[in-house]
Amino acid sequence: MLSTALDGPLVPAHNMRLSLIRGGLHVSGSSDGTSLVVLPQQFSHCLRARDTGVRLVRSNLLMTGMIFSGNVDTDIVLDYGIFSPGCRRIDLAELKGLIDRRTPTGERIFVDWGGAIARLRDAGIAIGLLAREPPHAPQPVTETTPSEEPPPSGPIITKETALADLPPLTTSGFAFIGIEGLNAEVEAGDPAVAGQRILRLVAVPTTGRHYFAAQSTTLNKNRVYRITAWVKGPAGVKVEMQVSDELRPRHGTPANYGSAIFDPAVPRVSGVSGVLKGRGIEQGREEWQKIWIDLETSSGEFVLAFGLISKDRSQFKGDGRIGLTFGGIEITKRN
């Protein structure tokens, strides 16, 4: 890390330590006054320090600067998801402004933006924060592999299901509160979760979010719960679960929030962020897979978003055929 200067009475930081944690960084150190430390992390307005006395700013155009006084011992995580999308819009607008910035003579300040990003990635690889991409090599073709599935067939589904058309839930204190980009049709069969109908979820041919949201309001405050979704899906279909304990947080960020990406057919969990207490995939009865995350609720409620996603989590274009079978949500107390 590198200490640098801003306008004002800044002093060098000392005893600084940095380590990788799941979903972010952990930073500790001390200062005899107020210090600015540049972190090996690209700046984003979605970054949050658990210590509310720490301020994160853009430094050196691309990197994150951490301003603190006295002692610091905090996690810094990327707090972005369905419940907090606004920070990404600010990032994009600010990035566009930087790229378009010109000198008084009309020339762009950043002539080789792609090169700058490449150099930043090389620096991340050099210090061990990013993995080096393996060289691309032809993959052997076999007649059958677990990841190979026949292309979806049948008619293209274009109708997006409205919230009012979702089947009502009879689970106490549990209700659907939103749906976007999905067609949800009731499937016959024995319920996987009592009080909830089996749904066939298909991503309609639009680019953007494809998810539904539900809310549970009858939980105990300050307890850890396991939120489990029952699913069946072909290889390559990935889903994201995002959970918050506040639908409309008073301070902008929920007290407890977390997300994880699941590939049930592999099975594999990736893309973990937030303050999850645990996550995993378990085999259920018959062909069901149970994907779950553990999270604490300070408010006695949970808001859950469950969606189909692309590899980079930014844009996902449905084709009217890609989808999975959803058996319901269970919430069980862990402590």
Sequence and secondary structure as in RCSB ss.txt:
>XXXX:A:sequence
MLSTALDGPLVPAHNMRLSLIRGGLHVSGSSDGTSLVVLPQQFSHCLRARDTGVRLVRSNLLMTGMIFSGNVDTD
IVLDYGIFSPGCRRIDLAELKGLIDRRTPTGERIFVDWGGAIARLRDAGIAIGLLAREPPHAPQPVTETTPSEEP
PPSGPIITKETALADLPPLTTSGFAFIGIEGLNAEVEAGDPAVAGQRILRLVAVPTTGRHYFAAQSTTLNKNRVY
RITAWVKGPAGVKVEMQVSDELRPRHGTPANYGSAIFDPAVPRVSGVSGVLKGRGIEQGREEWQKIWIDLETSSG
EFVLAFGLISKDRSQFKGDGRIGLTFGGIEITKRN
>XXXX:A:secstr
 EE   SS B  EEEEEEEEETTEEEEEEEEEEEEEEEEEEE  TTEEESSTT EEEEETTTEEEEEEEEEEEEE
EEE  STT  HHHHHHHHHHHHHHH B TTS BS S HHHHHHHHHHHHHHTTSS            S  TT   
   S        GGGS    STTEEEEEEESEEEEEE S  SSTT  EEEEEE S BS EEEEEEE    TTEEE
EEEEEEE  TT  EEEEEES SS TTSS SSEEEEEEETTTTEEEEEEES SEEEEEE STT EEEEEEEEESSS
 EEEEEEE  TTSS  B  SS EEEEEEEEEEE  
